[in-house]
Amino acid sequence: MTSQVAHTSPLESALYPMAPISSVFIERNEKVRDTEFPALSVGQRGVTPQLEGVAKTQTESDRKLVRAGDLVINSRSDRRGASGMARQDGSVSLVYSVMTPKSEILIAEYAHHLLRSIAFQEEFFRWGVGIVDDLWSTNFTRMSRIRIPLPPLPTQRAIADELDQVEAMIAKLDKLAGRLKELQRANLAALGRKLVAPGERVRIGFLLTKQSRSALPDDGVVTAFRDGQVALRSRRREEGFTMSLSEAGYQGVEPGDFVFHGLDGFSGAVGTSEDRGKVSPVYHVCSATPLTSERFMAWALRAMAANGFLEAYSFSVRQRSVDFRNWATFAGLPITYISVGEQLRITDHLDEVTGSIDEMLTKVAKLRELLVERCSAFIADVMNGRKVVA
């Protein structure tokens, strides 16, 4: 006889009754046009107005109505934490579940924090279906069976008030991170303006020499990450980069080499390699001529990408991309030449400033993560009597 282990939901409460989502929410499934209701985005920061210029994949009529006070969650289970309470009327794509809480038994602000908790995200994922994790979804029908703790309304309000304060701190950290990143962009933009200003013009091919090193059997894959780091892929989590679908044609890379991704350089996938390894044929691996240095050229190309020059100059095979896989095209890029001495000063300055900003961004990210964990832990503690709210 095969024994079965019953699943214990991380949402279970020792103090308060549990209720299925279907009994405390009403699904809203009204279709509208985004010309009638402004488009909303749902992500780690909750429900916010959609930024202008965001590509739309659906027709105007294929959107769901959202009213202020509704709870919205992405049915894609892999998009963990993409949920929250709407603060305004609007519309979202059909991939989202939109729910109106029954106000006589459920406070929207409490539901907002509960749905964004780690415990709910885990349970939401468990109820999903799909082939692989990144094609995993939990529709409203399945989600409606998830049981959530239902404290008395005063307790719900106290929980929401406490976590609203933590969320406000998280919002301040997000704002700080945004300002730090803007400072990084400003430094790059300043260099970008120098490189397109009137003056002596020189082509990239006179500053860089393309290398064709053989890849060794034991070489690991080196990736140009979009934050400018070029390193063995194994040193970082597998996110934030593109990868080749084929192992054929890999080329060797040495520490200090200039490395540029022919398709994704526009997004910052350029830098000097920290490691020995191999890269796919889509990369250009180069050494600097006596007119420059690999470090400066890495900053120069990142600056040209940041100010839009690469996109404007390139032949694009897809929206918001560059296609510099052809060496002749890449080598033909013109820039305004800066003396070697000035290059060194700029490089040292950018290394120092960017290093300091990156260090601050790392600290901000860690503090943000701790606050998010605190929100989830606080809910669990209240639900199981380890913490009392007024």
N, C-alpha and C positions, 0 to 999 in steps of 0.2 A: 504494500500500500504506500502510495506517494504522499508525503506530508506537504502541506502548503502553508507558507508563512503569510499571514495577513499583513497588508500594507498599513502602516500607521502614518497618517497625514501629518506633515510638519505644522499644519494649521490647527491641529487638535487643541482644544482648551479644556483644562481640568475644572474651570470655574463656571464657564458660560455655555449656554446652549449652542449647538451647531445647526446651521441652516443651509440648504443647497442654494446656490446662486439664483436658480430659477424662482425661488420663493421670495427673494428680496430685491430682484431687479426685473424691469420690463425691457425687453429688447426693442430698440428703435431701429427700424429698417426702412425709413423713408428715403427715396431717391430724389436728389435735387441737382441743380446745375451750379457750378462754382461761380457763375456770373450772378447768381442769386444770393449765395452764401459764400463768404471768404474761405479759401482753402486753409486747413489747419494741418500742422505736423504733429506727430506723436512719437516721442523718443525718450531718451534718458532724462530729459528735463521736463517731461510731462507733455501736456497739450499746449502748443504754442502756435502763433500765426506762421503760416508757411512763408519762407523767404522768397522774394521775387527771383525769377530765373530758374527755379527748380523745375526740372523736366517732368512733364506729366505723361503718364503711359496710358491714360484712359480718356474717353470722350467726356465732354462737359457734363452729360447727363448721368454718367456712371459714378455718382458719388453718394455718400450717405449724409443725411442731415444730422448735425450735432447741435444740441441746445446747451446753454450755460447750465452747469450742474450735472450734465451727463458724464458717465465714466466711459472712457474709450480705451481699447486695448488692441494691440496688433495680434491677429490670429496666428501669425508666424511665430511659433513657439521658440525659435532660435533667437528672436529679437527680444531677449529677456529684459524686462524693465521698461519696455516701450508701452507705457500706459499712463493714465492719469485722469483727473477731473478737468473738464473744459470750463474755462472762465468766461467764454463768450460763445455766441452762436457761430456756426460755421459748417464746413463740410470736410469729409475725409474720404479716402478711397475705400473701395468695397472690401479690401483685405482686413479692415478693422471691424471689431464688434463694438457697437454703441449701445449703452445700457442706461436706463433711467432708474435710480434707486427709489424704492418705496419709502418716502420720507417719514412715515409713521413708525418705521422699525429700523431704518438705516440712514445714518447721516453721510452725505456725499463725501465730506472731507475725511471722515474715518475710512470710508471705502477706498478713497484715493491712496491713502498710505498703506492700507492692507494689500491692495492689488499690486503695489510697487515693492512690497516686501520680498525678501529672498525666499521665505517660506512659500508664499503664493506662487512665485515664479517657478519654483521646483515642482509644485503640484500642477501648475498649468502645463508645464512641459510633460509631466508624466501622463496627462490625459490626452496628449497630442498623438497624431498618427502621421506617418510618412515613410519614405524610403530611407533617407539619411537625415542626419541632424539639421542640415541647412535646407532641407525640403520638408520640414516638420511643421505641422499646423494644428491648432486647437480651435475648432469653430465654436460658435455659441452653444450649439446643441450639446456638445461634449463638455464645454466649460460649465454649462448650467448645472451639471451634476456635482461640481466641486462644492464641498461643504466648508463654510466659513464661520468663525466665531461671531456671535451676536450678543455683545454685552448690552446692558441698559443704555438708553440714549445719553444720560449724563456721563457715563464712562466713555462712550464713543467720543463725545465732545471733548472730554479731558485728554484723551489720547491724541485726537486731531490737533488740539491746541499745542500740546507738547511737541509733536512732530512737525507742526508748521514752523516752529522756531528753528528746529534743526534744518528743515528744508530751506529756510531763509539764509542760514549760514552756508549751506551748499551752493545756493544761488550766488552769494557773494564770492565764493571760491571760483565758481564758473566765470564770473565777471572779471576777477583778477587774472585767471588763466587767459581769457580773451585779450586783455590788455597786454599781457606779456607776449602773446603771439603776435599782436599787432606791432609791438616794439621790434620783434624779430623781422617782420615784414618790412618795417620802415627802414631798418638798416640795409636789408637786401635791395630795397627800392632805390636807396641812395647810390649804391654801387651800380645798379642797373642803369640809372640816368647817366652816370659817367661813361658807361660802355656804349651808349648810343649818342653821346654828345658830339658836336663837331670836333674834328681833330684828325690825327693820322689814323687811317683805317687799315686794319690787317685782318686776314681771314684766319679762322680757327686752324686750318691746315698748316699754317706757318708757325703756330704755337704748340701744336700737339702732333706727335708721331704715333700712328696706329701700330699696335703690336699684334703679333699672331703667335702667341705662345701655345705650346701643346699642353693639353690637360693630362695630368698624371692619374693613374688608376685609383689612387687613394684620395684624390682631391675631393673635398667637400664642396657643396654648392655655395657660392658667394652671391649675395643679393644686394642690390642697391635699394635701400629702404627710402621711403618718401620723406623722412626727416633728415636725409643727407648722410646717414651712416651706411657704409659699404662694408659688410662683414659676412662671415659664415652664417648661413641661415639657421644653423643649429644653435647659435648663440642667442637667438631671439624666438619669441613665439611666432607661429606661422600665421601672421596677419599683417596687413599694411603693405603688402608687396605683391608683385605679379610673378608668375612662374611659367617656364617653358613647358609645352605639352610634349616635347620630344627631347631625348637625351643626345641626339645627333648634333655634331658640330660644336660641342663645347670647347671653350678656349681657356687657357691658363691665365691666372691673375697672381701678381706678386704684391706684397705689402707696399703701399705707397703709390701704386698705379692709379691713374685717373680712370674712372669707370662711369660711363654714361649709358642709360637705358634708351635705346632708339625710339621707343614708343611712349615711355612714361617719364622721360626726362622733364617734361613740362610740369610734372607734379612734384618735382624735387628728387627724383630717383637718379641722383648723380653725386659723386664724392670721390674720396681717395680710399682705396681698400686698406682695411686693417689686417687682413689675413691673406695667406696663400690659399688658393682654391681654384674653382672653375666657374665660368659664367656661360650662359647660352649665347647663340650667335646674334641675338637681338642687341647685345651690348657692344659698345666701342671701348676697348681697353687701350689706353694710350700712355705714353711718356711725354714729359714736357721738353721742349727745345730750350736752348739757353735764353730765349726771350721771356721766359715765364717760369712758373712752377706748377706742379700738379695741384697743390693746395689752392693757389689763387684761381686756377681755371675751374676748380670745383665750385668755389664761391661765385665766380663769374657766371657760370652756366645756371646756377641756382637763382642768381639775381635776374638774369635774362628771362628765366621762366617766370619768376615772380611778377615782373612788370609786363608780361604778356608778349614779349618780343618773339619767343620761340613759336608760340601759336600763330602769330601773325606771319612769320617767315616760312613756316613749314607747309608741306603737303600733308593734309590730314585725311586719314582713312576712316575716322569716326569723330563724333562730336567731342569737343574739348579734349583733343589729344594732339600729339605731334608725331610725325613719321620721319625720323632721321636715321632709319636703319641703313640707308645707303651712305657709305662713307663720304662720297664726293659731295653729297648734299650737306652733310654735317660739316665737313671740312670747309665748305664754301661760305659758312656763316661769317659775316663781317662784324667786327667790333672795333671800337676806338681803343687804340693802344695806350697803355699806361706804363710808365717807366718801371723797371724792376724794383727800384727802391720804394716807389709808391705802392706797388703791388704787395711788397712785404709788409708795409705799414698797415695796409687795408686788411691783409690776411690775418695778421696778429690781432688787430682790433676785433674783427669778426669772430675769430676763435675765442677770444676772451669774453666778449659780450654775450655771444650765443651760448658759450659754456655756462655762464652765470645764469642766464635765463632758463636754460634746460634744467639746471639744478633746482631752480625755484619751481619750475613746472612739475618736476618730479615730487617735490615736497607737497605742493598743492594737490596733486593727484592722490598721494597717499592719505592726506588729511581728508580729502573728499570721500575716499573709499572707507575710511574709518567711520565717518559720519553716516554713510549709507548703511553700514553694518550696524551702527548704533540704533538706527530707526527700526531695523528688523528685530534686533535683540530686545528693544523696548517693548514692542508689540508682544513678542513671545513671553517676556517676563510678566507683563500684565495679565495675559491670558491664563497663565499658570500660577498666579499668586505670588510670584517672586518680587513683584513691584506693585505698589498701590498708588492709584491716581486719585486726586481730590475730586 
